[in-house]
Amino acid sequence: MVVDSVRGAEIDRIFQALADATRRDIVTRAANGEHSVSSLARRYDMSLAAVQKHVAVLERADLIVKKRKGREQIVQPNPHAFRRARDLLDSYEALWRHRVEAIDDILAQE
């Protein structure tokens, strides 16, 4: 399996961003309704600046986008990044399924 370094860096950013429980929770909340960064910050026991940093990590990973609505920035999930992550996981699943089938074939021959 050849790994494209650009695509690999993008995937690294996605999974590193999702490795944090707070960031996964922010993505879940954004997927379930409209939230501004400040409304998200009220839900966590941390400063607005800390939540902004989490949102920035998610934004760099392209997992969320911010759209201005009046004076607020609304956080929305970006389904394209999740599809790229799912595609990678699907390729790993296909690889392992192929290997299991090969082992099954070897065992069936014995």
Backbone bond lengths (Angstrom), bond angles and torsions (degrees), N, CA, C in turn:
res aa  C-N    CA-C-N  psi(-1)  N-CA   C-N-CA  omega(-1)  CA-C   N-CA-C  phi
1 M - - - 1.453 - - 1.530 108.37 -
2 V 1.325 115.58 122.06 1.456 121.43 178.51 1.525 108.81 -93.28
3 V 1.327 115.60 130.96 1.455 119.98 -179.17 1.515 108.74 -104.69
4 D 1.307 116.75 119.83 1.461 122.95 174.32 1.521 106.81 -69.41
5 S 1.361 117.18 125.43 1.466 119.37 -173.69 1.525 112.60 -65.69
6 V 1.342 117.66 -34.40 1.463 119.74 177.77 1.518 109.86 -67.79
7 R 1.312 115.32 -48.27 1.459 119.72 178.67 1.524 110.34 -64.18
8 G 1.331 116.31 -37.55 1.457 119.93 178.42 1.514 112.05 -62.76
9 A 1.330 117.41 -41.41 1.466 120.53 178.27 1.520 110.81 -64.99
10 E 1.314 116.03 -38.41 1.467 120.58 178.49 1.531 109.98 -64.27
11 I 1.309 116.16 -45.66 1.469 120.24 179.47 1.523 110.19 -64.88
12 D 1.339 117.09 -39.26 1.472 120.11 176.75 1.526 110.69 -57.72
13 R 1.335 116.64 -45.33 1.474 119.86 179.59 1.527 111.35 -61.50
14 I 1.327 116.60 -40.22 1.468 120.45 -179.45 1.519 110.26 -63.21
15 F 1.323 117.36 -51.06 1.466 119.14 -175.71 1.528 111.77 -72.73
16 Q 1.333 117.89 -33.08 1.471 119.18 175.49 1.524 110.26 -65.22
17 A 1.315 117.50 -38.91 1.467 120.24 178.17 1.518 110.85 -65.68
18 L 1.314 116.85 -39.24 1.466 120.60 -178.36 1.523 112.57 -79.85
19 A 1.319 118.19 -5.74 1.462 121.05 -179.95 1.528 111.98 -72.89
20 D 1.313 117.88 -13.35 1.462 121.91 -177.50 1.530 109.85 -100.81
21 A 1.336 116.60 131.88 1.472 121.32 -176.95 1.528 112.29 -63.14
22 T 1.311 117.74 -38.83 1.471 119.88 179.61 1.523 110.18 -64.10
23 R 1.315 116.74 -42.58 1.466 119.49 -179.29 1.533 111.06 -66.62
24 R 1.348 116.69 -38.15 1.470 118.28 176.45 1.519 109.76 -63.76
25 D 1.326 116.62 -38.65 1.463 119.89 178.90 1.528 110.92 -65.96
26 I 1.304 117.60 -40.13 1.474 120.55 177.52 1.527 109.81 -60.80
27 V 1.323 117.05 -44.36 1.469 120.25 179.06 1.523 110.31 -62.09
28 T 1.333 117.05 -42.80 1.467 120.88 179.75 1.525 110.39 -62.48
29 R 1.325 116.46 -45.74 1.469 119.06 179.42 1.526 110.90 -63.18
30 A 1.323 117.01 -41.27 1.467 120.01 179.88 1.526 111.00 -64.65
31 A 1.326 116.52 -33.80 1.466 119.96 179.81 1.523 111.99 -73.02
32 N 1.325 116.46 -22.38 1.464 120.46 -175.95 1.521 113.78 -101.07
33 G 1.294 117.70 4.49 1.455 118.90 178.69 1.509 111.51 165.65
34 E 1.291 114.32 167.78 1.454 120.39 -177.28 1.528 110.19 -78.69
35 H 1.321 116.03 127.04 1.463 121.38 179.68 1.525 109.68 -137.76
36 S 1.298 114.69 137.34 1.466 118.87 170.00 1.523 107.55 -88.27
37 V 1.316 115.69 165.26 1.465 119.27 178.48 1.529 109.78 -61.63
38 S 1.312 117.00 -40.69 1.469 119.24 -178.91 1.526 111.67 -68.86
39 S 1.333 118.59 -35.81 1.473 119.03 177.17 1.525 110.50 -69.24
40 L 1.325 117.39 -33.71 1.473 119.88 174.93 1.520 109.85 -64.64
41 A 1.322 116.41 -41.21 1.467 120.43 -176.35 1.525 111.75 -61.72
42 R 1.328 117.60 -31.09 1.470 120.42 179.16 1.522 112.01 -67.95
43 R 1.315 118.51 -17.77 1.470 122.30 -177.06 1.526 113.32 -88.81
44 Y 1.312 116.50 -7.41 1.467 119.28 -176.91 1.513 110.79 -119.79
45 D 1.310 114.42 151.27 1.455 121.28 178.07 1.526 109.16 -86.57
46 M 1.326 114.75 61.13 1.464 120.98 178.57 1.526 107.26 -155.75
47 S 1.297 114.93 167.67 1.467 119.96 -176.63 1.532 111.49 -72.31
48 L 1.323 114.54 161.28 1.473 119.70 174.36 1.523 110.14 -58.69
49 A 1.315 117.09 -39.67 1.464 120.86 179.96 1.534 111.29 -61.33
50 A 1.330 116.73 -39.60 1.468 119.95 179.23 1.529 110.59 -65.95
51 V 1.339 116.28 -41.98 1.470 119.38 177.94 1.524 109.83 -65.79
52 Q 1.318 117.26 -39.21 1.465 120.01 177.40 1.523 111.30 -60.19
53 K 1.334 116.75 -36.62 1.466 119.97 177.93 1.526 110.48 -66.53
54 H 1.341 116.51 -41.69 1.468 119.18 176.77 1.531 110.58 -61.19
55 V 1.321 116.14 -44.07 1.463 120.68 179.38 1.534 110.01 -62.95
56 A 1.326 116.87 -38.49 1.469 120.26 179.01 1.531 111.09 -63.99
57 V 1.333 116.94 -39.77 1.477 120.13 177.87 1.530 109.59 -62.89
58 L 1.322 115.89 -43.58 1.472 119.94 179.43 1.530 110.91 -65.18
59 E 1.306 115.88 -37.14 1.466 120.67 179.63 1.531 110.30 -68.37
60 R 1.346 117.71 -41.61 1.474 120.43 177.66 1.520 111.12 -63.43
61 A 1.325 116.10 -32.36 1.466 120.41 177.99 1.523 111.53 -80.45
62 D 1.322 116.53 -2.34 1.467 123.39 179.20 1.528 112.38 67.77
63 L 1.329 116.12 19.00 1.466 119.88 179.96 1.521 111.94 -80.85
64 I 1.319 116.24 -25.44 1.458 120.10 176.61 1.529 108.64 -135.19
65 V 1.285 114.22 159.55 1.458 120.70 172.50 1.524 106.83 -126.98
66 K 1.328 115.19 150.92 1.460 119.94 176.72 1.522 107.43 -110.57
67 K 1.313 114.52 134.09 1.461 120.16 177.10 1.518 108.09 -124.22
68 R 1.305 114.94 134.66 1.460 119.78 -178.94 1.522 109.27 -76.37
69 K 1.334 114.97 131.87 1.463 122.31 175.65 1.520 106.04 -134.16
70 G 1.303 115.17 97.69 1.459 119.27 -175.24 1.511 109.60 67.33
71 R 1.305 115.91 -125.46 1.467 120.34 -179.97 1.520 112.74 -90.14
72 E 1.326 116.74 -4.79 1.464 119.98 -175.46 1.523 110.97 -106.67
73 Q 1.333 114.27 156.74 1.453 120.99 172.67 1.524 107.08 -107.19
74 I 1.323 115.48 118.60 1.461 121.59 -177.65 1.526 108.87 -92.04
75 V 1.328 115.21 132.84 1.464 121.93 -178.70 1.529 108.63 -94.98
76 Q 1.329 115.63 127.79 1.464 120.93 178.70 1.525 109.46 -131.44
77 P 1.334 116.94 142.20 1.471 118.62 177.64 1.524 110.63 -70.36
78 N 1.331 115.67 152.54 1.460 121.76 177.52 1.528 107.98 -110.15
79 P 1.324 117.53 103.29 1.469 119.64 -175.26 1.522 113.79 -62.46
80 H 1.331 118.65 -23.92 1.469 120.49 -178.91 1.535 111.34 -63.27
81 A 1.318 117.66 -40.73 1.468 120.38 179.48 1.525 110.58 -65.79
82 F 1.316 116.25 -39.06 1.469 118.99 178.97 1.523 110.72 -67.06
83 R 1.324 117.22 -34.85 1.475 119.78 177.06 1.526 110.61 -64.67
84 R 1.348 116.41 -40.41 1.482 119.25 179.07 1.533 110.28 -62.86
85 A 1.328 116.39 -42.16 1.468 119.66 178.58 1.525 109.98 -65.56
86 R 1.333 117.30 -42.76 1.464 120.67 178.85 1.521 110.66 -63.13
87 D 1.329 117.56 -40.09 1.470 120.60 179.06 1.527 110.68 -60.25
88 L 1.345 116.43 -41.95 1.460 119.42 178.54 1.531 110.51 -63.51
89 L 1.345 116.20 -46.84 1.463 119.37 179.72 1.530 111.09 -63.23
90 D 1.332 116.41 -37.55 1.469 119.81 176.97 1.531 111.16 -62.56
91 S 1.340 116.66 -37.83 1.470 118.98 179.47 1.533 110.35 -67.14
92 Y 1.347 116.68 -37.43 1.474 118.99 176.34 1.527 110.53 -65.52
93 E 1.322 116.30 -41.06 1.458 119.76 179.35 1.524 110.43 -62.43
94 A 1.329 116.98 -42.84 1.473 120.82 179.20 1.524 110.66 -62.64
95 L 1.340 116.05 -40.61 1.462 120.24 178.81 1.531 110.57 -60.37
96 W 1.322 116.27 -48.45 1.463 119.78 -177.57 1.527 112.16 -69.97
97 R 1.327 116.80 -34.98 1.476 118.61 176.11 1.533 110.01 -63.33
98 H 1.335 116.64 -40.56 1.455 120.62 178.09 1.539 110.21 -61.44
99 R 1.327 115.82 -43.32 1.468 119.42 179.90 1.529 111.73 -64.84
100 V 1.320 117.14 -40.77 1.465 120.63 178.93 1.524 109.62 -64.03
101 E 1.329 116.67 -41.89 1.464 120.22 177.97 1.526 110.58 -62.46
102 A 1.323 117.28 -38.99 1.466 120.30 178.72 1.527 110.49 -64.97
103 I 1.322 116.78 -40.05 1.473 120.26 177.38 1.525 109.93 -65.29
104 D 1.342 116.59 -42.80 1.462 120.35 177.78 1.526 110.88 -59.15
105 D 1.337 117.62 -41.21 1.469 121.36 178.99 1.521 110.77 -63.43
106 I 1.325 116.77 -41.52 1.471 120.56 179.35 1.528 110.01 -64.14
107 L 1.336 116.27 -43.79 1.466 119.92 -179.54 1.523 111.41 -66.79
108 A 1.338 116.97 -34.00 1.465 120.42 179.78 1.523 111.64 -68.58
109 Q 1.335 117.46 -26.37 1.460 121.41 -179.35 1.517 111.74 -77.64
110 E 1.325 116.59 -19.48 1.480 118.78 -176.67 1.504 112.11 -86.92
